[in-house]
Amino acid sequence: MTLSMECTIPGPPRPQERARRDPRSGRWFTPKKTRQYAATARQSALAARPSGWPMDARYRVELDFHFPDARRRDLDNACKAVLDALNRTVWDDDSQVSEITLRGHVDRVQPRAELRVEVLS
């Protein structure tokens, strides 16, 4: 039997925003909406992660993004936001992900991201 987990990340999927520099202090920061989406993704994954989950394995990831409208979006930026958010939560680092399947859909009523992670043997 293959070890796997599934969860739903509620709310409209968000792309990974670039870090920005504060013009006054010169310090780099991650935009607030990106931090909030990452926190939601981590909470959803932690609630779904089975006990004994290996953090040091290789993984197969499937992501179905359900956007609130049909505007054009880069799925890879939305994927990056989720994969980065799950570092030290589902895996040590997202470089351990060996396979990724991405799909984009429109769901005006319930936008979300559906995540499936499988441990590769």
Phi, psi and omega in degrees: 000137181271135178281129181210169176214155178223145174205163175246130176261109186288156177093165180299132176300141181243140175285158175288119178271148178291149173297148181236159179252130176290124184294334181279310185268339183080002181278146178274145178212157175267131181303147186303317182296325177292316178298319180294317179295320178298319180296319178296317179298316179298315180298317180296317181291318180298321180294331183263345185291124180290155177294147182079013181296128180281128180270349188246026182263189169253151188225153169248131183239136171239129179232123173249113179264127178248100185274156183282351179205178186263017178300154177289136179217154174270111179299328182295328178288323176292321178298314181302320180299317181288312182300316179295322181297331185269002173300136181064015175237310178251329178217164176294316180209145183293354173292347178280352179281119183263333182222138178225133171241126181241138175221141178245138181222169173244128173220097184292336184274317185225075177294144185187175170236132177252124186245134171232130179234131179238135176280127178273142181277000000 
